[in-house]
Amino acid sequence: MARTGQWPERSPWIRPAVAALPRDLFAPGRLWDWDGHAWQPVDRDTAPGRWLELLHSAPSRPAVTQLADDLPSSSLSAPAVVVDMLDSLLLEPGHRVLELGTGTAWNAALLAHRAGPGQVASIEVDPGLAAAAASRLRAAGLDVRVREGDGGSGLPDGAPFDRVIATYAVERIPWTWIEQTAPGGRLVAPWGRLGHVALTVAGDHKSATGWLQGLARFMPDRTTTVGTPVRGFADLRRSAPPGPEQRTDRDPAELEDWDLLFHLRVALPDVHVETATDEDGVSAWIHDGVSSWATLSSTPDGVFVHQGGPRRLADEIGAARDEWIGLDRPEVYDYGMTATPHEQWVWFGDPDTGPRWPTPA
């Protein structure tokens, strides 16, 4: 991380904390590796070299620690992401901290290293993970209160907290988290499929607002995603025949721009975009998980659009892209969020005068 300049200057405490509490101390004996077809187990006892490689291969790479229904359900977050979020938290010694999503306990350990003994409480929905996390923290000599439960409810009997940090992504910031943050306190949470937000709670405790802080992907909230009936692209493609083929001058490669993808996530929160590249260029697959789909296919003869279902998703994507260009192609850091007990929205440029988009209810 030193070579890539990823240690934050405003939080010099983070680097020695990471050195004192290496990821190895908090990683389970089994990690999971994607071989291109399926997730394969990699055990520390039988493949120590590969296990270490998965754990330390790159600052931007998470280590998958658990599967559910053959999909990753828990991970040791990428070091660069952990550092970025801790920097956003503006944590000081003596702060009372609530962490939502203990996972392996590495992040909780870093929080405790800074805040001090008995200052950090952490909630984990998975009983096995909670027990293992508490054991690792005790072994590291850290005084952290680990509670099994739904992070969405926070920890009422410990509130208010000076700092609240979530380690899993939510589509909407639970107002409970803001209620349990002290006025003037700071809440850092992954929001949606990209990025995290840092909100400061107003002095009257009636709102919280702040800027988007960075781009990264996070594990979703398991209490709201498990069992959700979302249909995949292939299923939707079979059930909704395409309309007439259309030629377009739009370049699907634009859909690999993370800043544009973030704007699409803001403007069209229910729309999913995937891309792939071959010898003809970039093609895109788009769907809403419910009833509609679209493709932008690069061919030697140009780019062609196919779409099916009641929505014209390629047209919606095009309109949102034009909106982004009209705003002068903003970066994720040009957006912010405001939350009140009954409303939440993302804004561009200025929380009072900039354009805004409501977050999903």
C-alpha positions as CSV (number, residue, x, y, z in Angstrom):
1,M,0.0,0.0,0.0
2,A,2.9,2.3,0.5
3,R,4.0,1.9,-3.1
4,T,0.6,3.0,-4.3
5,G,0.1,5.8,-1.8
6,Q,-2.9,4.3,-0.1
7,W,-2.0,5.1,3.5
8,P,-4.1,8.2,4.4
9,E,-2.2,11.2,5.6
10,R,-5.0,12.6,7.8
11,S,-5.2,9.2,9.8
12,P,-1.6,8.3,10.5
13,W,-2.7,5.9,13.3
14,I,-4.0,3.4,10.8
15,R,-0.7,2.1,9.4
16,P,0.8,1.1,12.8
17,A,-2.5,-0.4,13.8
18,V,-2.5,-2.6,10.7
19,A,1.1,-3.6,11.4
20,A,0.3,-4.5,15.0
21,L,-2.8,-6.5,14.0
22,P,-2.1,-8.3,10.8
23,R,-4.9,-10.0,8.8
24,D,-3.4,-13.4,9.5
25,L,-4.5,-13.2,13.2
26,F,-8.1,-12.8,12.1
27,A,-8.4,-15.1,9.1
28,P,-10.1,-18.5,9.4
29,G,-8.3,-21.6,8.5
30,R,-10.3,-22.0,5.3
31,L,-10.5,-19.4,2.5
32,W,-12.2,-19.7,-0.8
33,D,-10.7,-19.2,-4.3
34,W,-12.6,-18.8,-7.6
35,D,-11.1,-21.1,-10.3
36,G,-13.2,-19.6,-13.1
37,H,-16.0,-22.1,-12.6
38,A,-16.7,-22.6,-8.9
39,W,-15.4,-21.6,-5.5
40,Q,-12.7,-23.9,-4.2
41,P,-11.6,-24.3,-0.6
42,V,-8.0,-23.4,0.3
43,D,-7.0,-24.6,3.8
44,R,-4.1,-23.1,5.8
45,D,-3.0,-26.6,7.0
46,T,-2.9,-28.2,3.6
47,A,-2.0,-25.3,1.3
48,P,-0.3,-22.7,3.4
49,G,1.3,-20.9,0.5
50,R,-1.9,-20.4,-1.5
51,W,-3.7,-19.5,1.7
52,L,-1.2,-16.7,2.4
53,E,-1.3,-15.6,-1.3
54,L,-5.1,-15.2,-1.1
55,L,-4.8,-13.2,2.1
56,H,-2.0,-10.9,1.0
57,S,-2.1,-10.9,-2.8
58,A,-3.1,-7.2,-3.4
59,P,-4.4,-4.3,-1.2
60,S,-7.6,-4.1,-3.4
61,R,-8.5,-7.8,-3.1
62,P,-10.8,-9.2,-0.4
63,A,-10.4,-12.7,0.9
64,V,-13.6,-14.8,0.8
65,T,-14.1,-16.5,4.1
66,Q,-17.6,-18.0,3.9
67,L,-20.1,-19.3,1.3
68,A,-23.9,-19.5,1.4
69,D,-25.8,-21.2,-1.4
70,D,-22.4,-21.4,-3.3
71,L,-22.0,-17.6,-3.2
72,P,-19.7,-15.5,-1.0
73,S,-21.5,-14.4,2.2
74,S,-18.6,-13.1,4.3
75,S,-15.0,-11.9,3.6
76,L,-12.0,-10.2,5.0
77,S,-12.4,-6.9,3.2
78,A,-9.7,-5.6,1.0
79,P,-7.0,-3.8,3.1
80,A,-7.3,-0.7,0.9
81,V,-11.1,-0.6,1.5
82,V,-10.8,-1.1,5.2
83,V,-8.2,1.7,5.5
84,D,-10.3,4.1,3.3
85,M,-13.4,3.5,5.5
86,L,-11.4,3.9,8.8
87,D,-10.0,7.2,7.4
88,S,-13.6,8.4,6.6
89,L,-14.6,7.6,10.2
90,L,-12.3,10.3,11.7
91,L,-11.9,8.1,14.8
92,E,-10.2,9.5,17.9
93,P,-9.1,7.8,21.2
94,G,-12.0,7.6,23.6
95,H,-14.7,7.6,21.0
96,R,-17.6,5.1,21.7
97,V,-17.9,3.0,18.5
98,L,-20.6,0.7,17.2
99,E,-19.6,-1.7,14.4
100,L,-22.3,-3.4,12.3
101,G,-21.1,-6.7,10.9
102,T,-18.2,-8.2,12.9
103,G,-17.2,-10.7,10.3
104,T,-13.7,-12.0,11.1
105,A,-13.2,-9.2,13.7
106,W,-10.2,-7.6,11.9
107,N,-12.0,-4.3,11.5
108,A,-13.2,-4.4,15.1
109,A,-9.6,-5.0,16.3
110,L,-8.4,-1.9,14.4
111,L,-11.2,0.2,15.8
112,A,-10.3,-1.0,19.3
113,H,-6.7,-0.3,18.8
114,R,-7.6,3.4,18.2
115,A,-10.6,4.0,20.4
116,G,-9.3,2.1,23.4
117,P,-10.4,-0.8,25.7
118,G,-14.1,-1.2,26.2
119,Q,-15.0,1.5,23.7
120,V,-16.1,-0.7,20.8
121,A,-19.2,-2.8,20.4
122,S,-19.8,-5.0,17.4
123,I,-22.9,-6.9,16.1
124,E,-22.8,-10.0,13.9
125,V,-25.9,-11.8,12.6
126,D,-24.2,-15.2,12.1
127,P,-23.8,-17.0,15.4
128,G,-20.7,-19.0,14.3
129,L,-19.0,-15.9,13.0
130,A,-19.8,-14.0,16.2
131,A,-18.3,-16.7,18.4
132,A,-15.2,-17.0,16.4
133,A,-14.8,-13.2,16.2
134,A,-15.1,-12.9,20.0
135,S,-12.5,-15.6,20.4
136,R,-10.0,-13.9,18.1
137,L,-10.4,-10.6,19.8
138,R,-9.8,-12.1,23.2
139,A,-6.7,-13.9,21.9
140,A,-5.4,-10.6,20.6
141,G,-5.9,-9.0,24.1
142,L,-8.6,-6.6,22.9
143,D,-11.6,-5.6,24.9
144,V,-14.5,-5.5,22.4
145,R,-18.1,-6.4,23.1
146,V,-19.4,-8.8,20.4
147,R,-23.2,-9.2,20.3
148,E,-25.0,-11.7,18.1
149,G,-28.0,-10.0,16.4
150,D,-29.4,-8.1,13.4
151,G,-27.2,-5.1,12.7
152,G,-30.1,-3.3,11.2
153,S,-31.4,-2.8,14.8
154,G,-28.2,-1.4,16.1
155,L,-27.5,-1.6,19.8
156,P,-30.0,0.5,21.7
157,D,-28.7,-0.3,25.2
158,G,-25.3,1.1,24.2
159,A,-26.4,4.3,22.5
160,P,-25.5,7.0,21.8
161,F,-22.2,6.3,20.0
162,D,-19.7,8.8,18.7
163,R,-19.0,6.7,15.7
164,V,-21.0,4.1,13.8
165,I,-19.5,2.0,11.0
166,A,-21.1,-0.8,8.9
167,T,-19.1,-3.4,7.0
168,Y,-21.9,-4.6,4.7
169,A,-23.8,-2.8,2.0
170,V,-27.4,-1.5,2.5
171,E,-29.7,0.0,-0.1
172,R,-31.0,2.5,2.5
173,I,-29.3,3.7,5.6
174,P,-31.4,2.5,8.6
175,W,-32.7,5.5,10.6
176,T,-32.0,3.4,13.7
177,W,-28.3,3.8,13.0
178,I,-28.6,7.5,12.8
179,E,-30.7,7.6,16.0
180,Q,-28.0,5.7,17.8
181,T,-25.3,8.1,16.7
182,A,-24.7,11.1,18.9
183,P,-25.4,14.6,17.5
184,G,-22.3,15.7,15.7
185,G,-21.2,12.0,15.4
186,R,-20.2,10.3,12.3
187,L,-21.7,7.3,10.5
188,V,-19.8,5.5,7.7
189,A,-21.6,2.8,5.7
190,P,-21.4,1.1,2.3
191,W,-24.3,2.1,0.2
192,G,-25.7,0.1,-2.6
193,R,-23.5,-1.8,-5.0
194,L,-20.8,0.8,-5.2
195,G,-19.1,3.1,-2.7
196,H,-19.5,4.2,0.9
197,V,-20.9,7.3,2.5
198,A,-19.9,9.3,5.6
199,L,-22.8,11.1,7.3
200,T,-22.6,13.7,10.1
201,V,-25.6,13.7,12.4
202,A,-27.2,17.1,12.8
203,G,-27.2,18.8,16.2
204,D,-31.0,18.5,16.4
205,H,-30.8,14.8,15.6
206,K,-33.4,15.3,12.8
207,S,-31.1,14.5,9.8
208,A,-27.7,13.4,8.7
209,T,-25.8,14.4,5.7
210,G,-22.4,13.9,4.0
211,W,-20.4,13.1,0.9
212,L,-19.7,9.8,-0.9
213,Q,-16.2,8.7,0.0
214,G,-15.0,6.0,-2.3
215,L,-15.7,3.3,-4.8
216,A,-15.7,-0.4,-3.8
217,R,-18.0,-3.4,-3.7
218,F,-19.3,-4.8,-0.5
219,M,-21.1,-7.9,0.8
220,P,-24.8,-7.2,1.0
221,D,-27.0,-7.1,4.0
222,R,-27.9,-10.8,4.5
223,T,-31.1,-10.1,6.4
224,T,-32.7,-8.4,3.4
225,T,-31.2,-10.2,0.5
226,V,-31.4,-13.9,1.4
227,G,-34.6,-15.3,-0.2
228,T,-35.3,-12.2,-2.2
229,P,-37.0,-13.3,-5.5
230,V,-34.7,-11.6,-7.9
231,R,-34.7,-13.0,-11.4
232,G,-31.5,-13.3,-13.4
233,F,-30.8,-12.0,-16.9
234,A,-31.1,-15.5,-18.6
235,D,-34.5,-16.1,-17.0
236,L,-35.9,-12.7,-18.0
237,R,-34.5,-13.1,-21.5
238,R,-36.4,-16.4,-22.0
239,S,-39.7,-15.0,-20.6
240,A,-39.8,-11.6,-22.4
241,P,-39.2,-11.8,-26.2
242,P,-37.2,-8.9,-27.7
243,G,-38.7,-6.2,-29.8
244,P,-37.2,-5.0,-33.1
245,E,-33.5,-4.8,-33.3
246,Q,-32.1,-1.3,-33.3
247,R,-28.7,0.1,-34.3
248,T,-27.1,2.6,-31.9
249,D,-24.1,5.0,-31.9
250,R,-23.7,4.6,-28.2
251,D,-20.5,2.8,-27.1
252,P,-21.1,0.0,-24.5
253,A,-17.5,0.6,-23.3
254,E,-18.9,3.7,-21.5
255,L,-20.6,1.2,-19.1
256,E,-17.3,0.2,-17.7
257,D,-16.7,3.7,-16.4
258,W,-17.1,3.5,-12.6
259,D,-18.3,7.1,-12.3
260,L,-21.0,6.6,-14.9
261,L,-21.9,3.3,-13.2
262,F,-22.3,5.2,-9.9
263,H,-24.7,7.7,-11.5
264,L,-26.7,4.9,-13.0
265,R,-26.9,3.3,-9.6
266,V,-28.3,6.6,-8.3
267,A,-30.7,7.3,-11.1
268,L,-31.8,3.7,-11.7
269,P,-31.2,1.9,-8.5
270,D,-33.0,-1.3,-9.5
271,V,-31.1,-1.8,-12.8
272,H,-28.1,-4.1,-13.0
273,V,-25.4,-3.8,-15.7
274,E,-22.8,-6.3,-16.7
275,T,-20.2,-6.0,-19.4
276,A,-17.8,-8.3,-21.3
277,T,-15.2,-7.8,-24.0
278,D,-14.3,-9.9,-27.0
279,E,-12.6,-9.3,-30.4
280,D,-15.6,-7.1,-31.5
281,G,-15.5,-4.8,-28.4
282,V,-17.5,-4.4,-25.3
283,S,-21.1,-5.8,-25.0
284,A,-23.5,-5.1,-22.1
285,W,-26.3,-7.1,-20.4
286,I,-28.9,-5.1,-18.5
287,H,-31.9,-6.2,-16.4
288,D,-34.1,-5.0,-13.6
289,G,-34.4,-8.4,-11.8
290,V,-38.2,-8.4,-12.3
291,S,-39.5,-8.2,-15.8
292,S,-37.3,-6.4,-18.3
293,W,-33.9,-6.8,-20.0
294,A,-31.7,-5.3,-22.7
295,T,-28.4,-5.9,-24.5
296,L,-26.0,-3.7,-26.3
297,S,-24.0,-6.0,-28.6
298,S,-20.8,-5.0,-30.4
299,T,-20.4,-6.6,-33.8
300,P,-18.2,-6.0,-36.8
301,D,-21.2,-4.1,-38.3
302,G,-21.7,-1.8,-35.3
303,V,-23.6,-1.8,-32.0
304,F,-27.1,-3.3,-31.9
305,V,-29.7,-3.0,-29.1
306,H,-32.2,-5.7,-28.2
307,Q,-34.7,-5.2,-25.3
308,G,-37.7,-7.0,-23.9
309,G,-40.3,-6.6,-21.2
310,P,-42.5,-3.6,-20.3
311,R,-39.5,-1.3,-19.6
312,R,-37.1,-0.1,-22.3
313,L,-34.0,-0.4,-20.2
314,A,-31.5,0.5,-22.9
315,D,-33.4,3.8,-23.4
316,E,-33.5,4.4,-19.6
317,I,-29.7,3.8,-19.4
318,G,-29.2,6.1,-22.3
319,A,-31.2,8.9,-20.7
320,A,-29.4,8.5,-17.4
321,R,-26.1,8.6,-19.3
322,D,-27.1,11.8,-21.0
323,E,-28.0,13.3,-17.6
324,W,-24.6,12.4,-16.3
325,I,-22.9,14.0,-19.3
326,G,-25.1,17.1,-18.8
327,L,-23.7,17.3,-15.2
328,D,-20.2,17.4,-16.8
329,R,-19.3,13.7,-16.1
330,P,-19.1,14.0,-12.3
331,E,-17.1,11.6,-10.1
332,V,-18.5,9.6,-7.2
333,Y,-17.0,12.2,-4.8
334,D,-19.2,14.9,-6.3
335,Y,-22.3,13.2,-4.8
336,G,-23.6,13.2,-1.2
337,M,-26.5,11.9,0.8
338,T,-29.0,13.3,3.2
339,A,-31.3,11.2,5.5
340,T,-34.2,12.1,7.6
341,P,-36.6,9.9,9.6
342,H,-38.9,9.6,6.5
343,E,-36.8,10.4,3.5
344,Q,-33.4,9.7,2.0
345,W,-31.9,11.1,-1.1
346,V,-28.6,11.4,-3.0
347,W,-27.7,14.9,-4.2
348,F,-25.1,16.3,-6.6
349,G,-22.9,19.2,-5.9
350,D,-24.8,20.9,-3.1
351,P,-27.1,19.3,-0.5
352,D,-29.6,22.3,-0.7
353,T,-29.6,23.3,-4.3
354,G,-28.2,20.4,-6.3
355,P,-30.3,17.9,-8.2
356,R,-31.4,14.9,-6.0
357,W,-32.6,11.4,-6.4
358,P,-34.6,9.4,-3.8
359,T,-33.0,6.2,-2.5
360,P,-35.1,3.0,-2.7
361,A,-37.7,2.6,0.1
